[in-house]
């Protein structure tokens, strides 16, 4: 290849370390105006309880996204927090997730919702976004949630979440697969929402790094060099 491009600086470091390749990092273009517009579309109410903590996870039902860790953390907090959790997606592990929810007797608290073409209204309805992935590139769901000023708890997986959340200053990070740590962070959010909202603003104010026009221009400039 004439040039290798990656979508996070953490990924750039990994490529350099593992293969000795000096890649170019260009962030995913983020269309904030389109997200805000789509978030205002009419939608059914996915959350049915008025005073519940509304939690959402969006991702394919696969080993990579590791929603089992999320479900196990929610089992730990069920006696302490009135919550509703919605896991949006599709994939080969849907039956396994359904069985886990059933075995934990959390059918009233956790719902699996099929893939949504426009997920922004449901994100807008939520209080808390949780990413439980084992690995990523640069998870768009975190960027899109920050456009809507939602608090994020994410696994500290490689790569992307730490970079998006300003090394944990703009949202919580937990060790991959550590459902107990995740449960504790959910409880902390429930008890300290104002403090957490101020953290969200840190990441929100840094979204300029992912500006669509800025990063599309970088794409064009990179391609033009090799035409």
C-alpha positions in Angstrom: 0.0 0.0 0.0 1.1 3.6 -0.7 -0.4 4.7 2.6 -2.1 3.2 5.6 -4.9 5.2 7.2 -6.4 4.6 10.7 -9.1 6.4 12.6 -7.5 6.9 16.0 -4.1 7.9 17.3 -4.1 4.9 19.7 -4.5 2.7 16.6 -1.7 4.6 14.9 0.6 3.7 17.8 -0.4 0.1 17.7 0.3 -0.2 13.9 3.7 1.4 14.4 4.5 -0.9 17.3 3.3 -4.1 15.8 4.2 -3.7 12.1 6.6 -0.7 12.0 4.1 1.1 9.7 3.8 4.9 10.0 0.1 5.3 9.4 -1.9 8.5 9.0 -4.7 9.1 11.5 -7.9 10.8 10.2 -10.9 10.7 12.5 -14.3 9.5 11.4 -16.3 12.5 10.0 -19.1 13.4 12.4 -22.2 15.0 11.0 -23.5 16.7 14.1 -26.3 18.6 12.3 -27.7 15.4 10.8 -27.7 13.6 14.2 -29.5 16.5 15.9 -32.0 16.6 13.0 -32.7 12.8 13.1 -32.9 12.8 16.9 -36.0 15.1 16.7 -38.0 12.6 14.5 -41.1 11.2 16.1 -40.5 7.9 17.8 -42.3 5.6 20.2 -41.3 5.7 23.9 -38.9 2.9 24.4 -38.6 3.5 28.1 -41.9 2.9 30.0 -41.1 3.9 33.6 -40.9 7.6 34.4 -38.5 7.4 37.4 -36.2 4.7 36.2 -32.6 5.0 35.2 -32.7 4.7 31.4 -29.7 2.8 30.0 -28.9 2.0 26.4 -26.3 -0.1 24.6 -26.2 -0.2 20.8 -24.1 -2.7 18.9 -24.1 -6.1 17.1 -24.9 -9.1 19.2 -21.4 -10.5 18.9 -18.5 -11.5 21.1 -16.7 -8.2 20.3 -19.5 -6.1 21.7 -19.7 -8.3 24.9 -23.1 -7.4 26.1 -22.9 -10.3 28.5 -20.7 -8.2 30.7 -23.3 -5.4 30.7 -26.1 -7.9 31.6 -24.0 -9.3 34.5 -23.4 -5.8 35.8 -27.1 -5.0 35.7 -27.8 -8.1 37.7 -25.6 -6.7 40.5 -27.4 -3.4 40.7 -31.1 -4.6 40.3 -31.8 -4.4 44.1 -30.3 -1.0 44.5 -31.4 0.9 41.3 -34.7 1.1 39.5 -33.5 0.8 35.9 -34.6 0.0 32.4 -31.9 -1.1 29.9 -32.3 -1.5 26.2 -29.8 -3.3 24.0 -30.2 -2.4 20.4 -28.8 -4.5 17.6 -28.8 -7.8 15.7 -26.5 -10.8 15.4 -25.8 -14.4 16.1 -25.7 -14.1 19.9 -29.2 -12.8 20.3 -30.5 -16.1 21.7 -27.6 -16.3 24.2 -28.3 -12.8 25.4 -32.0 -13.6 25.7 -31.2 -16.7 27.8 -28.9 -14.8 30.1 -31.6 -12.2 30.7 -34.1 -14.9 31.4 -31.8 -16.8 33.7 -31.1 -13.7 35.7 -34.9 -13.0 35.8 -34.3 -9.5 34.3 -37.0 -9.7 31.6 -38.8 -6.7 33.1 -35.6 -4.6 33.2 -33.7 -5.5 30.0 -35.2 -5.5 26.5 -33.5 -6.5 23.2 -34.6 -4.2 20.4 -33.9 -5.0 16.7 -31.5 -2.8 14.8 -32.8 0.7 14.3 -32.1 2.7 11.1 -32.4 5.9 13.1 -31.2 5.2 16.7 -31.0 8.9 17.7 -34.5 9.3 19.2 -33.8 6.3 21.6 -30.4 7.7 22.5 -32.2 11.1 23.2 -34.6 9.3 25.6 -31.9 7.6 27.6 -29.9 8.8 30.6 -26.8 6.7 30.1 -24.9 5.1 27.3 -22.8 2.0 28.0 -20.2 0.5 25.6 -19.0 -2.9 26.8 -16.8 -3.9 23.8 -13.7 -6.0 23.9 -12.1 -4.0 21.1 -13.1 -1.2 18.7 -11.6 1.1 16.1 -13.2 4.4 16.9 -16.7 3.7 18.2 -19.2 6.0 16.4 -21.9 5.4 19.0 -19.8 7.3 21.6 -19.4 10.3 19.3 -23.0 10.3 18.3 -24.1 10.1 22.0 -21.9 13.0 22.9 -23.6 15.1 20.2 -26.8 14.5 22.2 -24.9 15.3 25.5 -25.4 11.8 27.0 -23.1 10.5 29.7 -21.0 7.5 28.7 -19.5 4.6 30.5 -17.2 2.6 28.3 -14.8 -0.3 28.5 -11.3 0.9 28.2 -10.8 -1.3 25.1 -8.4 -0.7 22.3 -9.0 1.5 20.5 -10.9 4.7 20.7 -13.0 5.1 23.9 -10.1 6.5 26.0 -9.3 9.0 23.2 -12.9 10.1 22.7 -13.5 10.4 26.5 -10.3 12.4 27.1 -8.6 9.7 29.1 -11.6 9.4 31.4 -12.1 13.1 32.1 -15.1 13.2 29.9 -16.8 9.9 30.9 -16.1 6.7 32.8 -13.8 3.9 31.6 -13.8 0.4 33.1 -11.6 -2.7 32.5 -12.7 -4.9 29.7 -15.0 -7.6 31.0 -15.0 -6.3 34.6 -18.8 -6.3 35.3 -18.3 -5.5 39.0 -16.4 -2.3 38.1 -19.0 -1.4 35.6 -21.8 -1.9 38.1 -20.0 0.4 40.6 -19.7 3.1 37.9 -23.4 2.9 37.1 -24.2 3.3 40.8 -21.9 6.3 41.0 -23.6 7.9 38.0 -27.0 7.4 39.6 -25.9 9.2 42.8 -23.8 11.9 41.2 -25.5 12.9 38.0 -24.6 16.6 38.2 -20.9 15.9 38.5 -21.2 13.4 35.6 -22.9 15.9 33.4 -20.0 18.3 33.9 -17.7 15.5 32.7 -19.9 15.0 29.6 -19.4 18.6 28.7 -15.6 18.1 28.6 -16.0 15.5 25.9 -18.7 17.4 24.1 -16.5 20.5 23.9 -13.8 18.4 22.3 -16.0 17.0 19.5 -14.5 19.6 17.1 -11.7 17.0 16.5 -14.3 14.9 14.6 -15.8 17.7 12.6 -17.1 16.3 9.2 -15.8 19.1 6.9 -12.4 19.2 8.7 -11.8 15.4 8.3 -13.3 15.0 4.9 -10.8 17.7 3.7 -8.0 15.5 5.2 -9.3 12.5 3.2 -9.3 14.5 0.0 -5.8 15.9 0.6 -4.4 12.4 1.4 -6.0 10.9 -1.8 -4.7 13.7 -4.0 -1.1 13.0 -3.0 -1.3 9.6 -4.7 -3.4 10.4 -7.8 
